[in-house]
Amino acid sequence: MISRFLNFVPDTENLLEYIENNKSPNYEYVRANNLKIESQKLKGRLIEKGYGVKDTILKEVFRVEKNKGWGKQYRRIQEK
């Protein structure tokens, strides 16, 4: 499998250097389900929990800047 890859990309050093130099940060995005919680209310709750939240071009989608163990915690933020 690797030998086949090397046939297509003979200069792996340059490829690895290119990948390393062009890394972009991975952002997490969250979308508010407006049937369960209003967008601004979700944004406020995320900020209260210590997340850095930035607006996007969609009013119900936010970019999470500070990720502190994103996983099951988002379910607890939903309005009951």
N, C-alpha and C positions, 0 to 999 in steps of 0.2 A: 504494500500500500504506500509506504513512504517512497520507495523507488519510483513508483508511478507519479507521485507528487513532484519528485525531483526532476522528472522528465519535462513537466510543464513549467516549473519554476527552477531553473538551474542555478540562479544566484540567490540562494536562501539568505545569505548575510544581509544583502540589500533589502530583501523583503522584510526580515525581522527588524531591521533598523527603521524602515518605513512605517511599520506597524507601531513600533515604540514611539516614534516621533509624532504620529498622528492620532494618538489616543485622545478621545474626548470624554468628558465626565459623563457618567451615567446618572440620569435624573429619574426620580420616581414621580409619577403623575397620579392624581386621584380625581375621580369624577364623582360629583354629588348626584345621587339618585333623588331628584326633586320630589318624587312620590313619598320618600321617607324623611328627607331633611332638606331644608332650604340651603342653597349654596353658601350664602354668607354666614349662616349658623354653623355649617360644617367648617368653614374657614376659621371662624372664631374658636371653635373647639380644638382644631388642630394647633392653633397658636397657643391656646391655654395649655396644651399638652407639651409644648416646647418645640414644636416643629416650625421651621422657617417656611413660610408659604408665599409663593409668588403667583400673581394672576397670569392667565394665558389669554389668548384671543377668544376662547370659549368661556362664557361666564360661569359654567358649572365645572370647569376643569382647572385644577391648581397644580403647580409644580412644587414638590416638597423638596426644600433645600437641605434641611437637616434631618437625616434619617437615623432614628434611634430604634433600630430593631423593627423595621416595618414588617408586619406579618399579621398575626392574629389581632393585634391591637386595633386595627382600623375597624373591626366589627364592633368593638366596644364604644366607638365614637358615634355610631348610628343612633338616631333618636329612637327611643322605646315607645 
